[in-house]
Amino acid sequence: GAGVSQSPRYKVAKRGQDVALRCDPISGHVSLFWYQQALGQGPEFLTYFQNEAQLDKSGLPSDRFFAERPEGSVSTLKIQRTQQEDSAVYLCASSLRPDVSGANVLTFGAGSRLTVL
Amino acid sequence: DQQVKQNSPSLSVQEGRISILNCDYTNSMFDYFLWYKKYPAEGPTFLISISSIKDKNEDGRFTVFLNKSAKHLSLHIVPSQPGDSAVYFCAASPNAGNNRKLIWGLGTSLAVNP
């Protein structure tokens, strides 16, 4: 597609529920990133994929967070047993090249806003 | 502790005038700096970047200045237009292309008044 598409745009979950957030990156983009943006904060890195390989998951806050990109295109971020502190906007971004060196501009999706009650 | 600080949460400017958005950083390992713009209900959009080997980068109405000794950068928008009204994020990384290590500021909300 023309841009990075994320769904759902809004999700309300009860504490303890599992949620799945989807990201459809720009076709042909090698790199895919997930960021978490809490209210009034800047985005914080969660995890990075180069094609289907998850090369960095150092930003995932707990083992309740899991991400996959099985065919190197669409990615899903899953949060198990959601907690109130998980409430945030989850941003997906993609870029054309691997995240190694040289300018590699990110294109962000509009985000999925998760509210955990 | 915030490694990238945008100390002004908001800024209001008259159309046609200059907007100056400031950003300070604490980590001397940062070598590459970016500005992103964000409209409500949209994701951030890349605006302009600068490497530490430069002190200025210009792209149309947007200029970024870097003062390494002061660990300070600023984004100048001249002339400001109402469509520039958005939240501007400063971000820093140890090197270009290392988006995993990008550290973001909290953003400055710019309002350009007609």
Interface residues (C-beta under 8 A of the other chain):
Chain A: V4 S31 F33 G40 Q41 G42 P43 E44 F45 Y48 D56 S58 G59 L91 A93 S95 R97 D99 V100 S101 G102 A103 N104 V105 L106 T107 F108 G109 A110 G111
Chain B: V4 A41 E42 G43 P44 T45 F46 S49 F89 A91 N95 A96 G97 N98 N99 R100 K101 L102 I103 W104 G105 L106 G107
